[in-house]
Every structure is written in structure tokens, then in C-alpha cells.
Amino acid sequence: MFGPIGMPEMLIILAIVILIFGANRLPELGKGIGQGIKNFKSGMKHESTDEK
């Protein structure tokens, strides 16, 4: 149904994010998302070691 996301779609998504959050808050938003991904990966790593 949906194919891979191409460059035009990414630009549209970026424009919408800038409109919603504003250009000044983008670094904070990126930092928060990065920390969330890091915590998720760390949690998954600890979960797999706990099961062993």
C-alpha cells in the first residue's frame, strides 16, 4: 500500500514539523528523540540479557 518514503515526502514531513514546533525548538526535539531511542535500545539490551 505504502512504498518507501522518498525525498519529497521527507521534505513535506520536515516542513510540517517546522510549522508545528517552530525552528527554534527543533534541536530540543531532536535531542529528546535521540535520548528516547538510546533509552529504548538500552532497555532492549538489558531485557535480552535478563532472559538468558
Biopython code that builds the backbone (N, CA, C, O; Angstrom):
import numpy as np
from Bio.PDB.StructureBuilder import StructureBuilder

atoms = [
    (1, "MET", "N", (0.826, -1.186, 0.000)),
    (1, "MET", "CA", (0.000, 0.000, 0.000)),
    (1, "MET", "C", (0.873, 1.253, 0.000)),
    (1, "MET", "O", (0.710, 2.129, -0.850)),
    (2, "PHE", "N", (1.804, 1.336, 0.959)),
    (2, "PHE", "CA", (2.713, 2.472, 1.017)),
    (2, "PHE", "C", (4.102, 2.006, 0.631)),
    (2, "PHE", "O", (4.578, 0.981, 1.120)),
    (3, "GLY", "N", (4.752, 2.753, -0.241)),
    (3, "GLY", "CA", (6.111, 2.422, -0.647)),
    (3, "GLY", "C", (7.103, 3.079, 0.295)),
    (3, "GLY", "O", (6.721, 3.692, 1.292)),
    (4, "PRO", "N", (8.365, 2.945, -0.026)),
    (4, "PRO", "CA", (9.386, 3.593, 0.805)),
    (4, "PRO", "C", (9.237, 5.115, 0.737)),
    (4, "PRO", "O", (8.798, 5.665, -0.273)),
    (5, "ILE", "N", (9.605, 5.773, 1.816)),
    (5, "ILE", "CA", (9.487, 7.229, 1.878)),
    (5, "ILE", "C", (10.649, 7.841, 1.110)),
    (5, "ILE", "O", (11.811, 7.550, 1.393)),
    (6, "GLY", "N", (10.335, 8.685, 0.144)),
    (6, "GLY", "CA", (11.355, 9.322, -0.683)),
    (6, "GLY", "C", (11.678, 10.723, -0.184)),
    (6, "GLY", "O", (11.162, 11.165, 0.842)),
    (7, "MET", "N", (12.530, 11.409, -0.917)),
    (7, "MET", "CA", (12.965, 12.749, -0.535)),
    (7, "MET", "C", (11.806, 13.758, -0.518)),
    (7, "MET", "O", (11.725, 14.548, 0.422)),
    (8, "PRO", "N", (10.909, 13.768, -1.512)),
    (8, "PRO", "CA", (9.803, 14.737, -1.448)),
    (8, "PRO", "C", (8.923, 14.551, -0.210)),
    (8, "PRO", "O", (8.491, 15.526, 0.404)),
    (9, "GLU", "N", (8.666, 13.318, 0.143)),
    (9, "GLU", "CA", (7.851, 13.060, 1.328)),
    (9, "GLU", "C", (8.559, 13.518, 2.598)),
    (9, "GLU", "O", (7.934, 14.075, 3.500)),
    (10, "MET", "N", (9.884, 13.278, 2.663)),
    (10, "MET", "CA", (10.655, 13.708, 3.836)),
    (10, "MET", "C", (10.640, 15.228, 3.965)),
    (10, "MET", "O", (10.545, 15.748, 5.076)),
    (11, "LEU", "N", (10.731, 15.943, 2.853)),
    (11, "LEU", "CA", (10.695, 17.405, 2.890)),
    (11, "LEU", "C", (9.338, 17.914, 3.359)),
    (11, "LEU", "O", (9.265, 18.893, 4.102)),
    (12, "ILE", "N", (8.271, 17.262, 2.933)),
    (12, "ILE", "CA", (6.931, 17.650, 3.378)),
    (12, "ILE", "C", (6.788, 17.412, 4.874)),
    (12, "ILE", "O", (6.252, 18.263, 5.583)),
    (13, "ILE", "N", (7.256, 16.275, 5.363)),
    (13, "ILE", "CA", (7.192, 15.974, 6.794)),
    (13, "ILE", "C", (8.012, 16.988, 7.577)),
    (13, "ILE", "O", (7.562, 17.461, 8.621)),
    (14, "LEU", "N", (9.204, 17.333, 7.100)),
    (14, "LEU", "CA", (10.049, 18.324, 7.767)),
    (14, "LEU", "C", (9.358, 19.682, 7.817)),
    (14, "LEU", "O", (9.401, 20.358, 8.845)),
    (15, "ALA", "N", (8.724, 20.088, 6.722)),
    (15, "ALA", "CA", (8.015, 21.366, 6.693)),
    (15, "ALA", "C", (6.872, 21.378, 7.701)),
    (15, "ALA", "O", (6.657, 22.387, 8.373)),
    (16, "ILE", "N", (6.141, 20.281, 7.819)),
    (16, "ILE", "CA", (5.038, 20.200, 8.781)),
    (16, "ILE", "C", (5.569, 20.277, 10.203)),
    (16, "ILE", "O", (4.986, 20.961, 11.044)),
    (17, "VAL", "N", (6.669, 19.581, 10.484)),
    (17, "VAL", "CA", (7.267, 19.612, 11.826)),
    (17, "VAL", "C", (7.727, 21.021, 12.165)),
    (17, "VAL", "O", (7.532, 21.479, 13.291)),
    (18, "ILE", "N", (8.334, 21.714, 11.209)),
    (18, "ILE", "CA", (8.775, 23.093, 11.456)),
    (18, "ILE", "C", (7.581, 23.994, 11.717)),
    (18, "ILE", "O", (7.649, 24.866, 12.584)),
    (19, "LEU", "N", (6.491, 23.805, 10.990)),
    (19, "LEU", "CA", (5.297, 24.614, 11.215)),
    (19, "LEU", "C", (4.690, 24.357, 12.588)),
    (19, "LEU", "O", (4.223, 25.288, 13.245)),
    (20, "ILE", "N", (4.692, 23.113, 13.020)),
    (20, "ILE", "CA", (4.076, 22.766, 14.303)),
    (20, "ILE", "C", (4.944, 23.200, 15.472)),
    (20, "ILE", "O", (4.449, 23.836, 16.402)),
    (21, "PHE", "N", (6.225, 22.871, 15.444)),
    (21, "PHE", "CA", (7.089, 23.096, 16.601)),
    (21, "PHE", "C", (7.910, 24.378, 16.504)),
    (21, "PHE", "O", (8.360, 24.882, 17.533)),
    (22, "GLY", "N", (8.116, 24.908, 15.340)),
    (22, "GLY", "CA", (8.943, 26.091, 15.169)),
    (22, "GLY", "C", (10.404, 25.707, 15.024)),
    (22, "GLY", "O", (10.847, 24.681, 15.541)),
    (23, "ALA", "N", (11.150, 26.550, 14.308)),
    (23, "ALA", "CA", (12.547, 26.238, 14.016)),
    (23, "ALA", "C", (13.410, 26.276, 15.270)),
    (23, "ALA", "O", (14.417, 25.571, 15.340)),
    (24, "ASN", "N", (13.039, 27.082, 16.261)),
    (24, "ASN", "CA", (13.855, 27.207, 17.471)),
    (24, "ASN", "C", (13.802, 25.959, 18.343)),
    (24, "ASN", "O", (14.751, 25.685, 19.079)),
    (25, "ARG", "N", (12.724, 25.204, 18.277)),
    (25, "ARG", "CA", (12.573, 24.028, 19.138)),
    (25, "ARG", "C", (13.049, 22.741, 18.486)),
    (25, "ARG", "O", (13.051, 21.697, 19.139)),
    (26, "LEU", "N", (13.451, 22.778, 17.229)),
    (26, "LEU", "CA", (13.892, 21.562, 16.540)),
    (26, "LEU", "C", (15.096, 20.896, 17.201)),
    (26, "LEU", "O", (15.097, 19.671, 17.322)),
    (27, "PRO", "N", (16.132, 21.640, 17.642)),
    (27, "PRO", "CA", (17.243, 20.953, 18.319)),
    (27, "PRO", "C", (16.805, 20.235, 19.596)),
    (27, "PRO", "O", (17.274, 19.132, 19.877)),
    (28, "GLU", "N", (15.907, 20.853, 20.371)),
    (28, "GLU", "CA", (15.393, 20.204, 21.586)),
    (28, "GLU", "C", (14.624, 18.941, 21.229)),
    (28, "GLU", "O", (14.768, 17.908, 21.883)),
    (29, "LEU", "N", (13.818, 19.032, 20.198)),
    (29, "LEU", "CA", (13.015, 17.891, 19.762)),
    (29, "LEU", "C", (13.912, 16.751, 19.293)),
    (29, "LEU", "O", (13.681, 15.595, 19.647)),
    (30, "GLY", "N", (14.929, 17.067, 18.501)),
    (30, "GLY", "CA", (15.869, 16.046, 18.032)),
    (30, "GLY", "C", (16.621, 15.399, 19.171)),
    (30, "GLY", "O", (16.831, 14.186, 19.175)),
    (31, "LYS", "N", (17.034, 16.210, 20.150)),
    (31, "LYS", "CA", (17.751, 15.678, 21.308)),
    (31, "LYS", "C", (16.850, 14.733, 22.101)),
    (31, "LYS", "O", (17.292, 13.669, 22.534)),
    (32, "GLY", "N", (15.601, 15.118, 22.290)),
    (32, "GLY", "CA", (14.661, 14.272, 23.025)),
    (32, "GLY", "C", (14.396, 12.952, 22.319)),
    (32, "GLY", "O", (14.331, 11.899, 22.954)),
    (33, "ILE", "N", (14.246, 13.015, 21.007)),
    (33, "ILE", "CA", (14.017, 11.789, 20.238)),
    (33, "ILE", "C", (15.245, 10.891, 20.305)),
    (33, "ILE", "O", (15.120, 9.676, 20.459)),
    (34, "GLY", "N", (16.431, 11.485, 20.190)),
    (34, "GLY", "CA", (17.672, 10.706, 20.272)),
    (34, "GLY", "C", (17.834, 10.024, 21.614)),
    (34, "GLY", "O", (18.244, 8.865, 21.679)),
    (35, "GLN", "N", (17.512, 10.740, 22.698)),
    (35, "GLN", "CA", (17.608, 10.145, 24.032)),
    (35, "GLN", "C", (16.587, 9.029, 24.202)),
    (35, "GLN", "O", (16.871, 8.014, 24.839)),
    (36, "GLY", "N", (15.397, 9.215, 23.632)),
    (36, "GLY", "CA", (14.386, 8.174, 23.710)),
    (36, "GLY", "C", (14.811, 6.910, 22.992)),
    (36, "GLY", "O", (14.611, 5.806, 23.499)),
    (37, "ILE", "N", (15.396, 7.064, 21.817)),
    (37, "ILE", "CA", (15.881, 5.902, 21.064)),
    (37, "ILE", "C", (17.006, 5.211, 21.823)),
    (37, "ILE", "O", (17.057, 3.982, 21.886)),
    (38, "LYS", "N", (17.913, 6.009, 22.401)),
    (38, "LYS", "CA", (19.027, 5.447, 23.172)),
    (38, "LYS", "C", (18.503, 4.653, 24.367)),
    (38, "LYS", "O", (18.975, 3.549, 24.636)),
    (39, "ASN", "N", (17.525, 5.218, 25.084)),
    (39, "ASN", "CA", (16.951, 4.518, 26.234)),
    (39, "ASN", "C", (16.229, 3.245, 25.811)),
    (39, "ASN", "O", (16.297, 2.231, 26.505)),
    (40, "PHE", "N", (15.541, 3.294, 24.680)),
    (40, "PHE", "CA", (14.839, 2.119, 24.180)),
    (40, "PHE", "C", (15.820, 1.003, 23.847)),
    (40, "PHE", "O", (15.609, -0.150, 24.221)),
    (41, "LYS", "N", (16.903, 1.352, 23.136)),
    (41, "LYS", "CA", (17.910, 0.343, 22.786)),
    (41, "LYS", "C", (18.562, -0.229, 24.033)),
    (41, "LYS", "O", (18.809, -1.432, 24.115)),
    (42, "SER", "N", (18.841, 0.633, 25.003)),
    (42, "SER", "CA", (19.441, 0.174, 26.254)),
    (42, "SER", "C", (18.490, -0.774, 26.983)),
    (42, "SER", "O", (18.913, -1.801, 27.514)),
    (43, "GLY", "N", (17.219, -0.426, 27.003)),
    (43, "GLY", "CA", (16.229, -1.284, 27.642)),
    (43, "GLY", "C", (16.095, -2.624, 26.948)),
    (43, "GLY", "O", (15.946, -3.655, 27.605)),
    (44, "MET", "N", (16.146, -2.618, 25.625)),
    (44, "MET", "CA", (16.060, -3.872, 24.883)),
    (44, "MET", "C", (17.287, -4.735, 25.143)),
    (44, "MET", "O", (17.175, -5.958, 25.224)),
    (45, "LYS", "N", (18.458, -4.114, 25.274)),
    (45, "LYS", "CA", (19.682, -4.858, 25.540)),
    (45, "LYS", "C", (19.609, -5.491, 26.927)),
    (45, "LYS", "O", (19.972, -6.655, 27.097)),
    (46, "HIS", "N", (19.146, -4.736, 27.911)),
    (46, "HIS", "CA", (19.036, -5.266, 29.269)),
    (46, "HIS", "C", (17.965, -6.353, 29.347)),
    (46, "HIS", "O", (18.110, -7.318, 30.098)),
    (47, "GLU", "N", (16.906, -6.199, 28.582)),
    (47, "GLU", "CA", (15.838, -7.194, 28.568)),
    (47, "GLU", "C", (16.352, -8.516, 28.022)),
    (47, "GLU", "O", (16.038, -9.575, 28.564)),
    (48, "SER", "N", (17.141, -8.465, 26.951)),
    (48, "SER", "CA", (17.626, -9.712, 26.358)),
    (48, "SER", "C", (18.664, -10.389, 27.257)),
    (48, "SER", "O", (18.757, -11.616, 27.263)),
    (49, "THR", "N", (19.446, -9.612, 28.017)),
    (49, "THR", "CA", (20.415, -10.226, 28.926)),
    (49, "THR", "C", (19.722, -10.784, 30.159)),
    (49, "THR", "O", (20.201, -11.750, 30.753)),
    (50, "ASP", "N", (18.594, -10.186, 30.554)),
    (50, "ASP", "CA", (17.850, -10.695, 31.707)),
    (50, "ASP", "C", (17.203, -12.041, 31.407)),
    (50, "ASP", "O", (17.038, -12.862, 32.309)),
    (51, "GLU", "N", (16.835, -12.276, 30.151)),
    (51, "GLU", "CA", (16.170, -13.519, 29.787)),
    (51, "GLU", "C", (17.130, -14.699, 29.748)),
    (51, "GLU", "O", (16.696, -15.848, 29.837)),
    (52, "LYS", "N", (18.423, -14.438, 29.617)),
    (52, "LYS", "CA", (19.400, -15.532, 29.497)),
    (52, "LYS", "C", (19.676, -16.197, 30.786)),
    (52, "LYS", "O", (20.475, -17.132, 30.839)),
]
sb = StructureBuilder()
sb.init_structure("model")
sb.init_model(0)
sb.init_chain("A")
sb.init_seg("    ")
for serial, (resi, resn, name, xyz) in enumerate(atoms, 1):
    if name == "N":
        sb.init_residue(resn, " ", resi, " ")
    sb.init_atom(name, np.array(xyz, "f"), 0.0, 1.0, " ", f" {name:<3s}", serial, name[0])
structure = sb.get_structure()
